[in-house]
Amino acid sequence: MKPVTTSNQWRTEGRVALQALHAPRASRVLARLLLLLLGLTAVLLVVTPWQQNIPGTGRVIAYSPEERPQNVQTPIDGRIAQWYVVEGSPVKKGDPIVDLTDNDPSIMQRLAEERESLVRSITETERRMRAIEQRVAGLKDTQVTGVEAADLRVRMARERVSAADQALSAAKAAKYTADLNLERQRALEKKGLTSTRFVELAELEAATRVADVDRAVAALNAARAEQSSLDQERLRTGADAGTRIDEAWAAHASAASDLAKARADLTRLDVRVARQATQKVHAPVDGTVWRVVARQNGEYLKAGATLVVIVPTTSRTVVELYLNGNDVPMVRQGRTVRLQFEGWPALQFSGWPSVAVGTFGGRVLLVDATDDGKGKFRVLVEPDPNDEPWPAAQYLRQGVRANGWVLLDVVSLGYELWRQFNGFPPVVAMEDPDGGKDADGNVVKVKGAK
C-alpha cells in the first residue's frame, strides 16, 4: 500500500516545485524593454512638440479678376473671315485675333448714306427752329405795335366821348336859356309888351335847342359805344397775337422734339457704325490663347458669342484652399501656411514643418465670408515674403493643384493625439478666439497650448 499524503504535504511540495521553476532570461529582458519602451513613449508624448495644422486642397489662381481666363466675344453679327491665332498662341494687348465679315457686303456704304440723311435732317430741323424763333420775335413786335395802336384808338375814342359829353352839357345849357326866354316872351305877350313874332321866335329857338340836346345825347352814346368797341378790339388784338405766338412756340417745341429724336438716331447709328467698323477683333490683354471656340466654316455668329478664351499673363498668383467648416473659425488673416504644389517634388511632415522638403511658405490673405454651398470655405494664400519664393510661372500655371497646411500653435504630441481621438477642433491661441476674455473680463487660457 502507498502511504497517504496530507494537504500540508501537498502545499509544501507545490512551494518547493514553484521555487524550482525559473523564467527564461530572454523573457525577463523583453518585459523590462517593454516597460522601458512604454515609459519612454509616455515621456515622448508629453515632451515631443507637434505643430497643429489645418489641411486643405485647392489650386493656383490669379489674384486680380482681370488676370483670370477671359472670354473674347464678337462685337457684331457676322461670320468669321480669317483667324490670326491658334490654341497656345501668345498674344499681346492689341494683337489681331480674328477678322469678321457681315452678311451684307455693302453694309458700311448703306450706313454712311443713312448717317448723311440723318445729318441733313438735323440741319434742316435746326434751320426750321431758327426760322420759328425769328417768327416768334416778329409776332412779339407785331403784338406790341398792334396793342399800342389799339390803345391810341381807345384814347381817341375817350376824347370823343369827353367832347360829346361837353357838347351835351352846352346843348342843355342853351335849351335851358331858350326855355327861360320862351317863358319871358309869353309873359310879356300877355301884358302886351311884345309882339307875337318874338314869341314865335322864342318857341323856335327852344325847339332848336331841344333838337341840339337830342343830337348831343346821340353823339355821346355813339362815342361811348365806339370806345367800348375799341376796348374789345384792343383785347382781341392782344389775344390774337398771343395765340399766334403760342402756335409758333408749339411748332418750335415740335421741331425740338424732332431734333432730339434725330440726334438720338444719329448716336445709335454712330454706335452701329463703330461696331461694324470693329470687324477685326483684337486681344484685350497680354496672355495665351487657351481655347478657340468659334469655327471658320461659315457659321453665323450673333453679337456676344464667344470667339476665344485667353489666359492673361499673371503678375500676382495666389492659392485658393478649401477648408472644412469645423476648422475655418481657427483661421485668420496673416496665418502661416505650408504649400505643396502638384508636379513639384516634396516631402511634407505636417507636424514638423521645419523638416519638410519641397514645400513653400504662404500667408493667409483672405477668408471668404460664406461657404461654397457644400460646407467648404475658401481661403486665399499669398506668398510669404519672409520665406523661399514660389516656383517660376512655367511651373506654377493657373489651375495647378496644391495641398496646403495652415499652421497653428505648437502643442504636445500626446495632446494632439488625444484631441484627434476625441474630434476636438485645433487650439489656435493662448486666448479665446472671441477676444480672449470671459464675461468678467478675465483672460481665458486654453489647456494644452504652449
C-alpha positions in Angstrom: 0.0 0.0 0.0 1.1 3.6 -0.8 1.5 6.0 2.0 -1.3 8.6 2.5 -0.3 12.3 1.8 -1.9 15.1 3.8 -2.8 18.6 2.5 0.1 20.2 4.2 2.5 17.9 2.4 0.9 18.9 -0.9 1.4 22.6 -0.1 5.0 22.0 0.8 5.7 20.0 -2.3 4.0 22.7 -4.5 6.0 25.5 -3.0 9.2 23.6 -3.5 8.2 23.0 -7.1 7.5 26.7 -7.8 10.8 27.7 -6.3 12.4 25.2 -8.5 10.9 26.9 -11.7 12.8 29.9 -13.2 11.6 32.3 -16.1 13.9 32.4 -19.1 16.3 35.3 -19.2 15.1 36.5 -22.6 11.6 36.8 -21.3 12.7 38.9 -18.4 14.7 41.2 -20.7 11.8 41.6 -23.1 9.5 42.5 -20.3 11.9 45.1 -19.0 12.3 46.5 -22.5 8.6 46.7 -23.0 8.2 48.6 -19.7 11.0 50.9 -20.6 9.5 51.5 -24.1 6.1 52.2 -22.6 7.6 54.7 -20.2 9.7 56.3 -22.9 6.7 56.6 -25.1 4.7 58.3 -22.4 7.6 60.8 -21.8 7.9 61.4 -25.6 4.1 62.0 -25.9 4.4 64.6 -23.2 7.6 66.4 -24.3 7.6 66.0 -28.1 6.3 69.2 -29.8 3.7 69.0 -32.5 2.8 71.8 -34.9 -1.0 71.9 -35.2 -2.3 72.5 -38.7 -5.4 72.5 -40.8 -5.1 70.7 -44.1 -6.8 71.9 -47.3 -6.7 71.4 -51.0 -7.0 73.9 -53.8 -5.4 75.3 -56.9 -3.3 78.2 -58.1 -5.3 81.2 -59.4 -4.6 84.9 -60.3 -5.3 87.3 -57.5 -6.7 90.0 -59.8 -10.0 89.1 -61.6 -8.7 90.8 -64.7 -5.9 88.3 -64.9 -8.1 85.2 -64.8 -9.3 83.5 -68.0 -11.3 85.9 -70.2 -13.8 85.2 -73.0 -13.3 87.3 -76.1 -16.7 87.9 -77.7 -17.8 89.1 -81.1 -19.0 92.7 -81.1 -21.2 92.3 -84.2 -23.3 89.8 -86.0 -21.4 88.1 -88.8 -19.2 85.3 -89.9 -15.5 84.6 -89.4 -13.3 85.5 -92.3 -9.8 84.8 -91.0 -8.1 83.6 -87.9 -4.7 85.1 -86.7 -4.2 82.8 -83.7 -4.4 79.1 -82.8 -4.7 77.5 -79.4 -1.5 78.1 -77.4 -0.6 81.3 -79.3 0.9 84.0 -77.1 -0.7 87.4 -77.7 -0.1 91.0 -76.7 -2.7 93.5 -75.9 -4.0 94.9 -79.3 -2.8 92.0 -81.4 -5.4 90.9 -84.0 -7.2 87.7 -83.2 -9.8 87.3 -86.0 -11.5 89.1 -88.9 -15.3 89.1 -89.1 -17.4 89.9 -92.1 -21.1 91.0 -92.3 -23.7 89.2 -94.4 -24.3 92.4 -96.4 -21.1 93.4 -98.1 -22.4 97.0 -98.7 -23.5 97.5 -95.1 -20.9 100.3 -94.4 -22.0 102.2 -97.5 -25.6 101.9 -96.5 -24.9 103.0 -93.0 -22.9 106.0 -94.4 -25.9 107.0 -96.5 -28.3 106.7 -93.6 -26.0 108.8 -91.5 -25.8 111.5 -94.2 -29.6 111.6 -94.3 -29.8 112.0 -90.6 -27.3 114.8 -90.6 -29.3 116.6 -93.3 -32.5 116.1 -91.3 -30.8 117.6 -88.2 -29.5 120.6 -90.2 -33.0 121.3 -91.6 -34.7 120.9 -88.3 -32.2 123.4 -86.7 -32.9 125.8 -89.5 -36.6 125.4 -89.0 -36.2 126.1 -85.3 -34.3 129.3 -86.1 -37.0 130.4 -88.5 -39.7 129.8 -85.9 -37.7 131.8 -83.3 -37.4 134.7 -85.8 -41.1 134.4 -86.4 -41.9 134.5 -82.7 -39.7 137.6 -82.4 -41.7 139.3 -85.3 -45.0 138.2 -83.8 -44.0 139.8 -80.5 -43.1 143.0 -82.2 -46.4 142.9 -84.1 -48.2 142.3 -80.8 -46.6 145.3 -79.2 -47.4 147.5 -82.2 -51.0 146.4 -82.6 -51.7 146.8 -78.9 -50.1 150.3 -79.0 -52.3 151.3 -82.0 -55.4 149.9 -80.3 -54.5 151.9 -77.1 -54.2 155.0 -79.3 -57.6 154.4 -80.8 -59.1 153.8 -77.4 -57.6 157.1 -76.2 -59.1 158.9 -79.2 -62.5 157.4 -78.5 -62.3 158.5 -74.9 -61.6 162.0 -76.1 -64.5 161.9 -78.4 -66.7 160.7 -75.5 -65.4 163.6 -73.4 -66.1 166.1 -76.3 -69.6 164.7 -76.8 -70.3 165.0 -73.1 -69.2 168.6 -73.1 -71.4 169.3 -76.2 -74.4 167.7 -74.4 -73.8 170.0 -71.4 -73.6 173.0 -73.7 -76.8 171.9 -75.5 -78.6 171.5 -72.2 -77.5 174.9 -71.1 -78.7 176.5 -74.4 -82.0 174.7 -74.1 -82.4 176.0 -70.5 -81.7 179.5 -71.7 -84.2 179.1 -74.6 -86.8 177.8 -72.3 -86.4 180.9 -70.0 -86.6 183.2 -73.0 -89.8 181.5 -74.2 -91.4 181.9 -70.8 -90.4 185.5 -70.6 -91.7 186.3 -74.1 -95.0 184.6 -73.3 -95.4 186.6 -70.1 -94.6 189.9 -72.0 -97.1 188.9 -74.7 -99.9 188.5 -72.2 -99.1 192.0 -70.9 -99.0 193.3 -74.5 -95.4 194.3 -74.2 -94.1 192.2 -77.1 -95.3 191.0 -80.4 -96.4 187.6 -81.4 -93.4 187.3 -83.7 -91.0 187.4 -80.8 -92.9 184.7 -79.1 -92.8 182.5 -82.1 -89.0 183.1 -82.5 -88.5 182.1 -78.8 -90.6 178.9 -79.4 -88.4 178.1 -82.5 -85.3 178.7 -80.5 -86.5 176.4 -77.7 -87.4 173.7 -80.2 -84.0 174.0 -81.8 -82.2 173.7 -78.5 -84.2 170.5 -77.7 -83.1 169.0 -81.0 -79.5 170.0 -80.2 -79.7 168.2 -76.9 -81.1 165.1 -78.6 -78.2 165.2 -81.1 -75.7 165.7 -78.3 -77.1 162.7 -76.4 -77.0 160.6 -79.6 -73.4 161.7 -80.2 -72.4 160.8 -76.7 -74.0 157.4 -76.9 -72.2 156.7 -80.2 -68.9 157.8 -78.8 -69.3 155.6 -75.7 -70.2 152.6 -78.0 -67.2 153.3 -80.1 -65.0 153.4 -77.0 -66.4 150.0 -75.8 -65.8 148.5 -79.3 -62.2 149.8 -79.4 -61.6 148.3 -75.9 -62.8 144.9 -77.1 -60.7 145.3 -80.3 -57.7 146.0 -78.2 -58.2 142.9 -76.1 -58.8 140.8 -79.2 -55.6 142.2 -80.8 -53.5 141.1 -77.8 -55.2 137.7 -77.6 -54.8 137.0 -81.4 -51.1 138.0 -81.2 -50.6 135.8 -78.1 -52.3 132.9 -79.9 -50.1 133.2 -82.9 -47.0 133.3 -80.6 -48.2 130.2 -78.7 -48.7 128.4 -82.0 -45.2 129.4 -83.1 -43.8 128.1 -79.8 -45.7 124.8 -80.2 -44.2 124.4 -83.7 -40.8 125.2 -82.1 -41.3 122.5 -79.5 -42.3 120.0 -82.1 -39.2 120.9 -84.1 -37.0 120.5 -81.0 -38.6 117.0 -80.4 -37.8 116.1 -84.0 -34.2 117.4 -83.5 -33.7 115.3 -80.3 -35.1 112.2 -82.0 -32.8 112.7 -85.0 -29.8 113.2 -82.8 -30.6 110.1 -80.8 -31.0 108.1 -84.1 -27.6 109.6 -85.2 -26.0 108.5 -81.9 -27.4 104.9 -82.3 -26.2 104.9 -85.9 -22.7 106.0 -84.9 -22.6 103.2 -82.3 -23.7 100.7 -85.0 -21.1 102.1 -87.4 -18.4 101.9 -84.8 -19.4 98.3 -84.1 -19.4 97.4 -87.8 -16.0 99.1 -88.1 -14.6 96.7 -85.5 -14.7 93.7 -87.7 -11.1 93.0 -86.7 -11.2 91.7 -83.1 -8.0 92.4 -81.0 -6.7 90.9 -77.9 -7.8 92.8 -74.7 -4.8 91.7 -72.6 -1.4 90.1 -72.7 -1.7 86.3 -72.4 -2.0 83.0 -74.2 -4.9 81.7 -76.3 -6.3 78.8 -74.3 -9.4 77.7 -76.4 -10.6 78.6 -79.9 -14.4 78.3 -79.5 -15.8 79.6 -82.8 -15.3 77.7 -86.1 -14.3 79.1 -89.5 -16.9 77.3 -91.6 -19.4 80.0 -92.5 -21.2 79.6 -89.1 -23.3 82.7 -88.4 -22.4 84.3 -85.0 -24.6 86.6 -83.0 -23.1 89.6 -81.2 -21.8 88.5 -77.9 -20.8 84.9 -78.9 -17.5 83.7 -77.5 -14.7 83.5 -80.0 -11.7 82.5 -77.9 -10.7 82.2 -74.3 -7.4 83.9 -73.2 -5.4 83.2 -70.1 -3.8 86.6 -69.2 -0.2 86.9 -68.1 -0.3 86.7 -64.3 1.5 89.3 -62.3 0.4 88.0 -58.9 -0.6 84.4 -58.2 -2.3 83.1 -55.1 -3.6 79.7 -53.9 -7.2 79.2 -53.1 -7.6 76.4 -50.5 -10.8 74.9 -49.4 -11.0 74.1 -45.7 -13.5 72.2 -43.6 -16.1 74.4 -41.8 -15.1 73.0 -38.5 -11.6 74.4 -38.9 -12.4 77.8 -40.5 -13.0 79.7 -37.2 -9.4 79.0 -36.3 -8.0 80.6 -39.5 -7.2 84.3 -39.5 -5.6 86.7 -41.9 -1.8 86.5 -41.6 -1.6 82.9 -40.5 1.4 80.9 -41.9 0.7 78.2 -44.5 2.9 75.5 -46.0 2.1 74.6 -49.6 2.9 71.6 -51.8 2.4 72.2 -55.5 1.4 69.5 -57.9 4.3 68.5 -60.2 6.9 69.7 -57.7 8.7 67.0 -55.7 8.1 67.5 -52.0 8.3 65.6 -48.7 5.9 67.1 -46.1 5.8 66.3 -42.3 2.6 68.2 -41.3 3.6 68.2 -37.6 7.2 69.2 -38.1 7.2 71.7 -41.0 10.9 72.5 -40.3 12.0 69.2 -41.7 9.7 69.3 -44.7 11.4 69.4 -48.2 10.0 70.9 -51.4 7.2 72.9 -49.7 6.8 76.6 -49.9 5.7 79.2 -47.4 2.5 81.2 -47.7 0.4 83.6 -45.7 -3.4 83.8 -45.3 -4.6 86.7 -47.3 -8.4 86.3 -47.2 -11.1 84.1 -45.7 -14.4 84.0 -47.5 -17.4 85.2 -45.6 -19.6 82.3 -46.8 -19.1 78.7 -47.9 -19.2 77.3 -51.4 -22.6 75.7 -50.9 -21.0 72.4 -49.7 -19.7 73.4 -46.3 -16.3 74.3 -47.6 -14.8 77.7 -47.1 -12.3 79.3 -49.5 -9.0 80.7 -48.2 -6.7 82.8 -50.4 -3.0 82.3 -49.6 -0.3 84.7 -50.9 3.5 84.1 -50.9 5.3 84.6 -47.6 7.8 87.4 -48.2 10.0 86.0 -45.4 10.2 82.6 -47.0 11.6 81.0 -50.2 10.0 82.3 -53.4 7.4 80.2 -55.1 8.3 78.3 -58.3 8.5 80.2 -61.6 5.4 80.8 -63.7 6.3 78.0 -66.1 5.8 75.6 -63.2 3.1 77.5 -61.4 0.4 77.9 -64.0 -3.2 78.8 -63.2 -5.1 75.7 -62.2 -2.1 73.8 -60.8 -3.4 71.7 -57.8 -2.0 72.4 -54.4 -2.1 71.0 -50.9 -1.8 73.3 -48.0 -1.5 73.2 -44.3 -2.5 76.3 -42.2 -0.1 76.3 -39.3 -1.5 76.9 -35.9 0.1 76.6 -32.4 2.7 74.1 -31.1 1.3 71.5 -28.6 2.5 68.2 -27.2 2.2 65.2 -29.4 0.1 63.4 -26.7 -2.4 66.3 -26.5 -2.7 66.3 -30.3 -3.4 62.5 -30.4 -6.0 63.0 -27.6 -7.6 65.9 -29.4 -7.9 64.0 -32.7 -9.2 60.9 -30.9 -12.0 63.0 -29.3 -12.6 65.0 -32.5 -11.9 68.4 -30.9 -11.0 71.4 -33.0 -7.4 72.6 -33.0 -6.1 75.0 -30.4 -5.2 78.3 -32.1 -4.1 80.7 -29.4 -3.4 81.2 -25.8 -6.6 83.2 -25.6 -10.2 82.5 -26.6 -10.8 83.3 -30.3 -13.5 85.9 -29.5 -11.1 88.4 -27.8 -9.6 86.1 -25.2 -11.8 87.3 -22.3 -14.8 86.0 -20.5 -17.8 87.9 -19.3 -15.9 89.3 -16.3 -13.0 90.5 -18.5 -10.5 87.8 -17.4 -8.2 86.2 -19.9 -9.2 82.7 -20.8 -6.3 80.2 -21.2 -6.6 77.2 -23.5 -5.5 73.9 -22.0 -2.6 72.2 -23.8 -1.3 75.3 -25.6 2.3 76.2 -25.3 
